[in-house]
Amino acid sequence: MREVKLPISSNQLTLLSMGVVAILWTQAANAAEAMPSTTLQTITVTANTSVRENVQEDSVYIDNYTPAAQASHLSDFLDVIPGVEVGGTSTVNQRIRVRGLDDTNLKVTVDGARQEGALFYHMGDVTLDPDLLKQAEVAVGNNSVTLGNDAIGGAVAFETVDAADLLKPGQKIGAKLKAGYASNNDELLTSATVYGAPTDNIDLLAYYGKRDTDSGEDGDGRELYEDSESENILLKAGAYIGDDHHVGASFSRTEKEGIFPFRPDFPSLPNSRGLDVIPQEIKRDTYTLDHNFNPANSLIDVDTTVYQTETQILRDSEDVGNFDFDAKVKTTGVKIENTSVIDTSNGRHKLIVGAEHYEKESEMARDGSATANDDAHNTSVYLEDQWQMGKLTLTPGVRYDRYESPEFVAGGSTYDNVVGALAASYEVAPRTQVFASYTELFNGPDLGQTVFNSNGEGIYVNDDLKPEEGYNSEVGVTTTLRDLTIADDALQLSAKYFRSNIENYQQFMRTGSRPGRFGIDCETGAIGGDCQGMFNSDEDYKIDGVELAANYTTRDFGMGLSYSRARSEGDKTGNSIPSVSGSGADSGDRYMVNLDYAANDMVDLGWRSTYVASITDNQGETKPSYDVHDVYVNYSPRQFDGLKATVGVYNLFDETYASHASRLNTADATATDFEMGRNIKTSLTYQF
């Protein structure tokens, strides 16, 4: 191998790190919370996807947080992270929110593949069954230049299970069978996974799962209309080539079809425009190819990912009304990133340099009319240096984006943008760090709602649409205390205060006679007219909040406590950030308690309690408080190695409530997306 010489002195490298500019990357802001095991799959949820190793190494993990073990909805496990909520009762309507910003302002990936675009504002855009997952990492807030465009609020990175996660030491081939049932909506899950390592350098996995769901009920007995079947497929292969290369390929599909309300976020509303429910199909296909080159050289660790993902909503109103459509969003991209570790007399540098290009395309066909299309492109390069000098770590970063906007949203305008970031953390005591960070934000105009694609007909194309810009700043402290009461126990504490500022917030204005639908003048772009389209808000928004977490663990007991609060406010009206779900984006203060106790090596018990306080917005509208409790027990008999049974009661006291991240109308129950009432879930898995 050719010797690599670095033509940069340590002093020059230091100057580069300090000059690389201006804002964030605070790691460690939040404790890493692990989410347990879904049937021998570990779902790990962390509070910051970019937390650097010297902060994360002492994190306390709750290894057996098993409400996630029977997850059918993303809220079943993501909601444990302070600052994160998932709205929508049905999986076709699940919508992730981080500090009040929904997934249209988040970078969401599945196995590294971006999930871009918005299909229909009455439905969610994250088509994913939790049974496929190995882990989900959440960046609460944008704290790194590595995230890039479409990440104003942060990022969620889902990763599906690998054969290596399931194979036991020395095992060449294995299988896992699972069956689960939920009482409220008569949901039945069956799945099978086969995996193996035919040679030392090759691993293979194939998964098939089926989930049948009927309508459930909320706490007051209102029917939540749904009758659906879903299928999930995952195929994966990986191979080591020599000592330096690893290649992998994967395909995953989530497909759900059935009878849903005309507007799925009104799940108990019959007779909508003459329709009770209509047939609908939602599908996501994701393909990825990845390559890692990691020779025995600290300067080279290159990861390359090529991907394509397509999400589709297909509706058939059975000749009633004019509601049929076939809406698709396809994202194709490539990302290359290298990590170099360089030791100098002034400390250790971990340089991350990367480049990414992706394009997203929307396609809409309605009632036999001509297909409407639009697309956008983004190319970016970034550099981040994690410079550690003893107890002090500085992380400057810089990113350049060239974003070509959609033709029928912003006239194909091109935006060239540079953002910077700077973060600092200092170890004030063993396993105790304080940190501060500042990150500039950029978000180019997204694709329009796919269902409204019309190749510009009836659309005001806003050539003057500005990109969303602003910053995210955070300060906090994290500490881990060990051996407090007994040997090997640990208490991890974290506290964070944040402020985000968003300028040129982009909003979609529809036509119509309903409140808030004033249309846009087709010629001038002024509010009020016969066209619809995107415009920039005339006020800037700030989001302030705190996130606190405490996790205590022993060998057989775990307890987690958390509190989170986020409030947004416009600088002119004082109103909160508007939400696509029809109410303000803010949620009430949230308090959560998680308890887990392993009575012995066969039995594990747990309790999760969530209280969300009421909140009243600037217009006097109140989202009511709610208090929800879940209990569960796991049983793994010694006599049957690999067998595990779980029984849980979710919403134990049959609370009637709607998540503050869901559509919520206190004046009209039929226009509120209520959560399920009491739900008893059982599951049985066998791995051999």
Secondary structure, DSSP 8 states (H G I E B T S, - for coil): ---------HHHHHHHHHHT-S-B-----S--EEEEEETTEEEEE-S-TT--HHHHTT----TT-GGGGG-SSTHHHHTTSTTEEEE-SSGGG-EEEETTEEGGGSEEEETTEE------TTS-S----GGGEEEEEEEES---TTT-SS-SSEEEEEEE--HHHH--TT-SEEEEEEEEEETTTTEEEEEEEEEEEEETTEEEEEEEEEEEE--EE-TT--EE--EEEEEEEEEEEEEEETTTEEEEEEEEEEEEEEEEESSTTSTT--SBTTBSEEEEEEEEEEEEEEEEE--S-TT--EEEEEEEEEEEEEE--TTSSS--EEEEEEEEEEEEEEEEEEEETTEEEEEEEEEEEEEEEEEEE-TT---EEEEEEEEEEEEEEEEEETTEEEEEEEEEEEEE--HHHHTT-EEEEEEEEEEEEEEEETTEEEEEEEEEEEE------GGG--TTTTB---TT---EEEEEEEEEEEEEEESSSSTT-EEEEEEEEEEEEEES-EEEE--SSSTT---B-TTT--BSSSBBEEEE-SS-EEEEEEEEEEEEE-SSEEEEEEEEEEEEEETTT------TTSS-S----EEEEEEEEE-SSSEEEEEEEEEE--EE-TTS-EE--EEEEEEEEEE--TTSTTEEEEEEEESTT------TTS---TT-GGGS------EEEEEEEEE-
